[in-house]
Amino acid sequence: MVASLRLPSLTSLLFPATTRYPATFRRTVCLRNRPLSGFATAPSGTASPETKSTEVDRLRSDRAVTPRSQDFNAWYLDVIASAELADYGPVRGTMVIRPYGYAIWEAIQDYLNVKFKETGHSNMYFPQFIPYSFIEKEASHVEGFSPELALVTVGGGKELEEKLVVRPTSETIVNHMFTQWIHSYRDLPLMINQWANVTRWEMRTKPFIRTLEFLWQEGHTAHATPEEAEKEAKQMIEIYTRFAFEQTAIPVIPGRKSKLETFAGADITYTIEAMMGDRKALQAGTSHNLGQNFSRAFGTQFADENGERQHVWQTSWAVSTRFIGGIIMTHGDDTGLMLPPKIAPIQVVIVPIWKKDTEKSGVLSAASSVKEALQTAGVRVKLDDTDQRTPGWKFNFWEMKGIPLRIEIGPRDVSSNSVVVSRRDIPGRAGKVFGISMEPSTLVAYVKEKLDEIQSSLLEKALSFRDSNIVDVNSYDELKDAISSGKWARGPWSASDADEQRVKEETGATIRCFPFEQTQGTKTCLMTGNPAEEVAIFAKSY
């Protein structure tokens, strides 16, 4: 039977189907494409006539990608459309992840799956429908998530006896099952992960960053002692940190969330915070020490070695498709997407070039040989041998999609047994090298070296950008000045929750984290003048 969603106050969110327009690229990679402006920061709901008119105008006009410095949000949406990462879903605030965007998600899955299994976790799957009574069992959890819940009230044409929640997160249903599986200390630790979709009825949406439905992994563990749970929570944030640095070249700052920013139902939340190209913060991943909050609510107990009944200590941790948005906003430029080689679905694209039919077979034969050599060596390579588009169009197209390296092969290159190699991260002629030998061992070594250089270069550039936009402050006035100039503020903090809320209301910034890496020496709270043990980082965020 098919269950229908009855959301009386939200039915206006259904967005009418719109005609789709094929992408058309020019030399500057112009496109006639459905813009993603419906995701921009307007609340979910029926668009006004003025908004619809603006969207139709954009939809029907040829336009190049908006420069990043001119309008960062428009640039971001243009890149997603032009690089073919995602498109509208029929319900406003949802998105369809296209094959290229999903391939990036698969690369994220491939890396993390290995790390999860290396650390003793097993994959499984829980239902996406959760009884509403489960959500109500943990008071802070229901309070935190209630505004975002999507509820099923009708199934098979009949009113349900109990309304169901469409999974916003799985701590409640996990605990319901853990209670049935855990009986003795011998059953611990229990460590699982699931790859799933999540529904949160966000009122302001942005593709990949905040949508009504998104994909993620969520890990859940149960332990016999608080020390084991704390060790697990920190271990997982360390895995996320290494992933961000080593795979995505995003120099995140790991740390602990403030009490106000802690996950609903957790004792402690650890986070990795990333600085985007517009200097806003992105919470890129979290790991929660849940203490015994959920185990007490659900009665999840075990018999310890002395036969005494104890509540388990738990963690949960997650990253999502939000990471794709982070990659776009960290590395992209006015040309489009720029992918770190380790996460790129295609690391090298080969573009054969010929003018005469007599040159075609020789060029394609050489290009195929180069592809085979690179593929055999484990390089992810694409040969664009279509003859419907010009080489110049192909250059622009693959640059837009962020391919780290491009290899060009023409008749002269075939004659000299060499190729031309262009780097995506170095624009124009400066990033182009001529006369690289086609000899497999030489070419493979050169390509791998350049891919490593690009990976390192992107991280160094992002790290330099991040550090140059963090200001150390010692007073509230200095904090306000830093935030108003679009930077992050880092300063000693021991003030109250009310003071933290005041900062948010007056500046729009929140405490992103108390970073693990702390400065030494005595500190004085920037707000109260009282002694402080830690510095906090404040920033505006997504």
C-alpha positions in Angstrom: 0.0 0.0 0.0 1.2 3.5 -0.7 1.1 5.9 2.2 0.2 9.5 1.4 1.7 12.5 3.2 -1.0 14.7 4.7 0.7 18.1 5.4 -2.2 20.6 5.4 -0.1 23.7 6.1 2.5 22.7 3.6 0.5 21.8 0.5 1.5 25.1 -1.1 5.0 23.7 -1.3 4.2 21.6 -4.3 5.9 23.4 -7.2 4.3 23.1 -10.6 6.2 21.2 -13.3 8.1 23.4 -15.6 9.3 22.9 -19.1 12.9 21.7 -19.2 15.4 23.3 -21.6 18.5 21.6 -23.0 21.9 23.0 -22.1 23.6 25.0 -24.9 27.3 25.8 -24.5 29.1 28.5 -26.3 32.8 29.4 -26.2 32.1 31.0 -22.8 30.0 28.0 -21.7 26.7 29.8 -21.9 23.7 27.7 -21.3 20.0 27.8 -21.9 19.1 25.7 -18.9 16.6 25.6 -16.0 18.2 27.8 -13.3 18.2 26.5 -9.8 17.0 29.9 -8.5 14.0 28.2 -6.9 16.4 26.9 -4.3 17.8 30.3 -3.4 17.1 31.5 0.1 13.4 32.2 -0.4 11.2 30.2 2.0 9.7 27.1 0.6 6.2 27.7 -0.7 4.3 29.1 -3.7 6.4 31.7 -5.5 5.0 35.2 -6.0 4.2 36.4 -9.5 7.2 38.6 -9.4 9.5 35.7 -8.4 8.1 33.5 -11.1 8.5 36.1 -13.7 12.2 36.6 -12.7 12.8 32.8 -12.9 11.1 32.6 -16.3 13.3 35.4 -17.6 16.4 33.7 -16.4 15.2 30.4 -17.7 14.7 31.7 -21.2 17.8 33.8 -21.5 21.3 32.8 -22.6 23.6 33.5 -19.8 27.2 32.8 -18.8 28.1 31.6 -15.4 27.7 34.5 -13.0 31.2 35.6 -11.7 31.8 34.5 -8.1 32.8 37.9 -6.9 29.6 39.5 -8.4 27.0 37.2 -6.8 28.3 34.1 -5.0 24.9 32.5 -4.6 24.0 32.9 -8.3 27.4 31.6 -9.2 26.9 28.5 -7.0 23.5 27.8 -8.6 24.9 28.3 -12.1 27.8 25.9 -11.5 25.4 23.2 -10.3 23.3 23.6 -13.4 26.2 23.9 -15.9 28.3 21.1 -14.4 25.2 18.9 -14.5 25.4 18.1 -10.8 21.7 18.4 -9.9 18.3 19.7 -11.1 15.0 20.6 -9.6 12.7 18.0 -8.0 9.0 18.5 -8.6 8.5 19.5 -5.0 10.1 22.8 -4.2 13.1 22.5 -2.0 14.0 19.0 -3.3 16.6 18.1 -5.9 17.4 15.4 -8.4 21.1 14.5 -8.0 22.3 13.9 -11.6 24.9 11.1 -12.5 27.9 13.4 -12.2 26.9 14.7 -8.9 26.1 11.3 -7.6 29.5 10.0 -8.8 31.1 12.5 -6.4 28.8 11.1 -3.6 29.9 7.6 -4.6 33.6 8.7 -4.2 32.7 9.9 -0.7 31.0 6.6 0.1 33.9 4.6 -1.2 36.5 6.3 1.1 34.3 6.4 4.2 33.0 2.8 3.8 36.6 1.5 4.0 37.3 3.7 7.1 34.1 2.6 8.9 34.8 -1.1 8.3 38.4 -0.7 9.4 37.2 0.7 12.7 34.8 -2.2 13.3 31.5 -0.8 12.0 29.0 -2.8 9.9 26.5 -1.4 7.4 22.8 -2.1 7.8 19.5 -0.3 7.1 16.6 0.9 9.2 13.0 1.8 8.0 12.4 5.5 7.0 9.0 5.5 8.7 9.2 6.0 12.5 6.3 6.0 15.0 5.7 9.5 16.3 5.7 8.2 19.8 9.4 7.3 19.4 10.3 10.9 18.7 8.4 12.0 21.8 10.3 9.8 24.1 13.4 12.0 24.3 12.3 15.5 25.2 15.1 17.7 23.8 15.1 15.6 20.6 11.4 16.2 19.8 11.7 19.9 20.7 14.7 20.2 18.4 13.2 18.4 15.4 9.5 19.1 15.7 9.5 22.1 13.3 11.2 20.0 10.6 9.1 16.9 10.7 7.2 15.4 7.8 4.3 13.3 9.0 2.4 10.5 7.4 -1.2 10.4 8.6 -3.0 8.4 5.9 -2.0 5.0 4.5 -4.0 2.9 2.0 -6.7 5.5 2.0 -7.3 5.2 5.8 -6.4 7.4 8.7 -3.4 5.8 10.6 -3.9 4.9 14.2 -0.5 6.6 14.9 1.1 9.1 12.7 4.5 8.3 11.3 7.5 10.5 11.0 9.5 10.3 7.7 13.1 9.8 9.0 14.7 13.1 10.1 17.5 11.1 11.8 17.5 7.6 13.3 18.5 7.7 17.0 15.0 6.8 18.1 14.4 3.8 15.9 17.9 2.6 16.4 17.4 2.6 20.2 14.2 0.7 19.8 16.1 -2.0 18.0 19.2 -1.9 20.2 16.9 -2.6 23.2 16.0 -5.9 21.5 19.5 -6.8 20.5 21.5 -5.8 23.6 21.2 -7.9 26.7 24.7 -8.5 28.1 28.1 -6.8 28.2 29.1 -9.5 25.7 26.8 -7.8 23.1 28.9 -4.6 23.4 30.1 -2.6 21.7 27.5 -2.6 19.0 28.6 -0.4 16.1 26.6 0.1 12.9 26.3 2.5 10.0 23.6 3.1 7.4 23.6 5.0 4.1 20.1 6.5 3.8 17.9 9.4 2.8 16.6 11.9 5.4 13.7 14.3 5.3 13.7 17.6 7.1 11.1 20.2 6.2 13.5 23.1 5.8 11.9 26.5 5.2 14.9 27.9 3.4 16.7 25.7 1.0 19.9 25.6 -1.1 20.9 22.6 -3.3 23.3 20.2 -1.6 23.5 22.5 1.5 20.0 22.4 2.8 17.1 20.5 1.1 13.9 18.9 2.2 15.5 15.5 1.4 19.2 14.6 1.4 21.5 11.6 1.4 23.9 10.8 4.2 25.5 8.1 6.3 24.7 7.9 10.0 26.6 5.8 12.4 25.2 4.6 15.7 27.1 2.9 18.5 26.4 1.5 21.9 29.1 1.0 24.6 29.5 -0.3 28.2 31.3 2.8 29.5 31.3 6.6 29.0 35.0 6.5 28.2 34.4 4.1 25.3 31.6 6.3 23.9 33.8 9.5 24.2 36.7 7.7 22.4 34.3 6.6 19.6 32.9 10.1 19.2 36.3 11.6 18.9 37.6 8.8 16.6 34.8 9.5 14.1 35.4 13.3 14.0 39.0 12.5 13.3 38.1 10.2 10.4 35.9 13.1 9.0 38.8 15.5 9.5 41.3 13.3 7.6 38.8 12.8 4.8 38.2 16.5 4.4 41.9 17.3 4.3 43.2 14.3 2.3 40.4 13.6 -0.1 38.5 16.9 -0.6 41.3 19.3 0.1 39.1 21.3 2.5 41.0 22.5 5.6 38.3 22.0 8.1 38.6 23.1 11.8 37.6 20.3 14.2 36.2 21.2 17.5 33.4 21.0 20.1 30.0 22.8 19.7 28.7 25.2 22.3 25.8 24.1 24.4 23.3 26.1 22.3 24.6 24.5 19.1 24.8 20.9 20.4 22.6 18.3 18.7 19.2 17.8 20.2 19.6 14.8 22.6 23.4 14.8 22.8 25.7 15.6 25.7 28.5 16.8 23.4 28.7 17.5 19.7 32.0 17.5 17.8 32.1 19.2 14.4 34.3 20.0 11.4 33.8 23.6 10.2 34.8 24.6 6.7 35.3 28.1 5.3 33.5 28.6 2.0 34.6 30.9 -0.8 32.3 33.6 0.5 33.8 33.2 3.9 30.7 31.7 5.5 31.1 28.6 7.6 29.8 25.2 6.6 29.2 22.5 9.2 30.6 19.7 7.2 30.2 16.8 9.6 29.3 16.0 13.2 29.9 13.4 15.8 27.7 13.2 18.9 28.4 11.8 22.3 24.8 11.0 23.3 25.6 9.9 26.8 22.7 7.9 28.2 19.9 10.2 27.0 18.4 7.9 24.5 19.2 4.6 26.3 17.3 5.9 29.4 14.4 7.1 27.2 14.1 3.7 25.5 15.3 1.5 28.3 18.3 0.2 26.4 20.2 -1.7 29.1 22.7 -4.5 29.5 23.8 -6.8 32.3 27.4 -5.9 33.3 30.0 -8.4 34.4 28.6 -8.3 37.9 25.1 -9.0 36.6 23.9 -5.4 37.3 21.6 -3.7 34.9 23.2 -0.6 33.2 22.1 1.8 30.5 24.4 1.8 27.5 26.4 4.8 26.5 25.9 5.9 22.9 27.2 7.9 19.9 25.9 9.0 16.5 27.8 10.7 13.7 27.1 11.7 10.1 28.2 13.4 6.9 25.9 14.1 4.0 25.6 15.3 0.4 26.2 18.7 1.9 29.9 17.9 1.5 29.4 18.2 -2.3 28.2 21.8 -1.8 31.3 22.3 0.3 33.6 21.1 -2.5 31.9 23.4 -5.0 32.1 26.5 -2.8 35.7 25.9 -1.6 37.4 25.2 -4.9 35.2 26.5 -7.7 36.1 29.6 -9.8 34.5 31.7 -12.5 35.0 28.9 -15.0 33.0 26.5 -12.9 33.6 23.4 -10.8 37.2 22.5 -9.7 37.5 19.0 -8.3 40.4 17.7 -6.2 41.8 14.7 -8.1 41.2 12.2 -5.2 37.5 12.9 -5.2 37.0 13.5 -9.0 34.9 10.9 -10.8 37.1 11.7 -13.9 40.7 12.7 -13.2 41.8 13.1 -16.8 39.9 13.9 -20.0 41.5 13.3 -23.4 40.5 15.5 -26.2 41.6 14.4 -29.7 41.9 17.1 -32.3 41.8 16.8 -36.1 40.8 18.8 -39.1 41.0 16.4 -42.0 39.4 13.0 -42.2 42.8 11.5 -43.1 44.1 12.7 -39.7 41.2 11.2 -37.6 42.1 7.6 -37.4 45.7 8.2 -36.4 44.7 10.7 -33.7 42.0 8.5 -32.3 44.3 5.5 -32.3 46.9 7.4 -30.3 44.2 8.8 -27.9 42.9 5.3 -27.3 46.4 4.0 -26.5 46.9 6.9 -24.0 43.5 6.1 -22.4 44.4 2.4 -22.1 47.8 3.2 -20.5 46.3 5.6 -17.9 43.3 3.3 -17.2 45.6 0.3 -16.6 47.6 2.5 -14.2 44.5 3.2 -12.1 43.8 6.7 -13.4 40.1 7.6 -13.9 40.1 8.8 -17.5 37.6 9.8 -20.1 38.2 9.9 -23.9 35.9 12.5 -25.5 36.0 11.2 -29.1 32.6 12.6 -30.1 32.7 14.6 -33.4 29.5 16.7 -32.8 31.4 19.4 -30.9 34.5 21.4 -31.5 37.7 20.9 -29.4 37.2 24.4 -28.0 33.6 23.5 -26.8 35.0 20.4 -25.2 37.7 22.3 -23.4 35.1 24.6 -21.9 32.7 21.8 -21.1 35.2 19.7 -19.2 36.7 22.7 -17.4 33.2 23.6 -16.3 32.9 20.0 -14.8 36.2 20.5 -12.9 38.3 17.7 -14.5 41.8 18.2 -13.0 43.8 17.4 -16.1 43.2 17.6 -19.8 45.3 15.8 -22.5 45.2 17.2 -26.0 46.3 15.1 -29.0 46.5 16.4 -32.5 48.3 15.3 -35.7 51.5 17.0 -34.8 51.5 15.3 -31.4 51.0 11.9 -33.0 54.0 12.6 -35.3 56.2 13.6 -32.3 54.8 10.8 -30.1 53.8 13.4 -27.5 50.8 15.1 -25.9 49.8 18.5 -24.4 48.7 18.5 -20.8 46.6 21.3 -19.2 45.9 21.8 -15.5 42.4 22.9 -14.4 43.8 24.8 -11.4 46.2 27.0 -13.5 44.2 28.9 -16.1 45.3 29.6 -19.6 48.7 29.0 -21.2 50.5 29.0 -17.8 48.8 25.7 -16.9 49.6 24.0 -20.3 52.7 21.9 -20.9 53.7 20.8 -24.4 55.7 17.8 -25.6 55.0 15.2 -22.8 56.0 11.8 -24.2 53.3 9.3 -25.0 55.5 6.5 -23.9 53.3 4.8 -21.2 55.7 4.7 -18.3 56.7 8.4 -18.8 53.2 9.7 -19.4 51.7 7.7 -16.4 54.4 9.0 -14.1 53.9 12.6 -15.2 50.1 12.4 -14.9 50.2 11.0 -11.4 52.7 13.6 -10.3 50.6 16.4 -11.6 47.4 15.0 -10.0 49.3 14.9 -6.7 50.5 18.5 -7.3 46.9 19.7 -8.0 45.6 17.9 -4.9 48.3 19.6 -2.7 47.9 23.0 -4.4 44.1 23.1 -3.9 44.6 22.3 -0.2 47.3 24.9 0.2 45.2 27.6 -1.5 42.2 26.8 0.6 44.3 26.8 3.8 45.8 30.1 3.0 42.4 31.6 2.2 41.0 30.2 5.5 43.9 31.5 7.7 43.9 34.9 6.1 40.2 35.4 6.9 40.3 34.4 10.6 40.8 37.4 13.0 41.9 37.0 16.6 39.8 39.3 18.8 39.9 40.3 22.4 36.7 42.3 22.8 33.1 42.3 21.6 33.7 45.4 19.5 36.6 43.6 17.7 34.3 40.6 17.2 31.6 42.7 15.7 34.1 44.5 13.4 35.5 41.1 12.2 32.1 39.7 11.5 30.8 42.9 9.7 33.9 42.7 7.4 32.9 39.1 6.5 35.6 37.3 8.4 35.7 34.7 11.1 36.4 35.9 14.7 38.5 33.8 17.1 38.7 34.8 20.8 38.5 33.7 24.4 35.0 32.8 25.6 33.5 31.8 28.9 30.2 33.9 28.7 26.7 32.6 29.2 24.2 31.1 26.8 22.3 34.4 26.9 25.5 36.3 25.8 26.0 33.8 23.0 22.4 34.4 21.9 23.0 38.1 22.0 26.0 37.7 19.6 23.8 35.8 17.2 21.0 38.4 17.3 23.3 41.4 17.0 25.9 40.1 14.4 24.2 37.1 12.7 27.2 35.0 13.8 27.2 31.9 15.9 29.9 29.9 17.8 31.1 27.5 15.1 33.2 25.5 17.6 35.7 25.5 20.4 38.6 24.2 18.3 40.6 21.3 19.5 43.8 23.3 18.8 43.9 25.9 21.5 46.3 28.7 22.2 48.4 28.5 25.4 48.5 31.0 28.2 46.0 32.9 30.3 42.8 34.1 28.6 40.2 36.7 29.3 36.6 36.4 28.0 36.1 38.9 25.2 32.5 39.5 26.4 32.6 39.5 30.2 36.3 40.1 31.1 36.2 37.0 33.2 38.9 34.2 33.0 38.4 31.9 30.0 39.9 28.5 29.4 39.2 28.3 25.7 38.9 30.3 22.5 35.8 30.0 20.3 35.4 30.7 16.6 32.5 32.8 15.6 31.2 33.1 12.0 28.1 33.5 9.9 27.1 30.2 8.4 25.0 28.2 6.0 
